Amino acid sequence: MRRSKAVSLLIFLAAIPATLWLGMRLEGRWYYLTCTLVIIETMLPFFLAFETRKPQARELVLLAVMCALAVASRVVVLIPNFKPTTAIIMLTGIALGPEAGFMTGAIGAFASNFFFGQGPWTPWQMMAYGFGGFLAGIVFHGKKRPKPVLLAVYGFFMILLVVGPLLDCCTLFTTGSRLTWRFAATVFSLGFFYNLKHALACAVTMLLAGKPLLEKLERLVKKYGMMDARKER
């Protein structure tokens, strides 16, 4: 495992949860500080991936475009909880690598909430979306391009079993006065149908847009020699 991937896992499993835990204990609009810290933590593995080579401006531009596309896909689609955002984030991780998927998810969640409203949920969304992009990159990046059906199935269960429950943890830890098994079961059961709708949106996007978007991204990566794993440690 490359050092950047190991650092990404460490950040997701330790640094970001610790940041969220400490942030909830601050008074006032603590989530602004927490979001800033999560963004900084998210950027570390991405820049670590470039430590042995000079990053090309076009790589950063492409990543910025994917972040903007993730934001636009969440803002433009007006159907509640039926957003293609997480599919865009996962496809970024698959095409450009787990670090890029992680960063796109975190930045996309933060930036899109300037339209939907910032709040205590923002850092949790940054973590959940970022991990969705990171894990998709771990599973598929550098391998033969998966078929649209496989992408749809993967995206569906990834949202339903991982990203969705992570988002529900925001409700679990920020709204309850006392954490109990009964309260946790209520939160996750009520969130299931929202997560199911979210998972269906991700699956549909993967099925319809997964192949053409991956083809475009892979063509850019190959043509301009971007995100070249052979030059990384």
Secondary structure as GFF3:
##gff-version 3
##sequence-region A 1 233
A	DSSP	alpha_helix	3	10	.	.	.	ID=ss1
A	DSSP	pi_helix	11	15	.	.	.	ID=ss2
A	DSSP	alpha_helix	16	23	.	.	.	ID=ss3
A	DSSP	alpha_helix	30	48	.	.	.	ID=ss4
A	DSSP	alpha_helix	57	76	.	.	.	ID=ss5
A	DSSP	alpha_helix	85	96	.	.	.	ID=ss6
A	DSSP	alpha_helix	98	116	.	.	.	ID=ss7
A	DSSP	alpha_helix	121	140	.	.	.	ID=ss8
A	DSSP	alpha_helix	148	158	.	.	.	ID=ss9
A	DSSP	pi_helix	159	163	.	.	.	ID=ss10
A	DSSP	alpha_helix	164	174	.	.	.	ID=ss11
A	DSSP	alpha_helix	181	224	.	.	.	ID=ss12
A	DSSP	three_ten_helix	229	231	.	.	.	ID=ss13
###
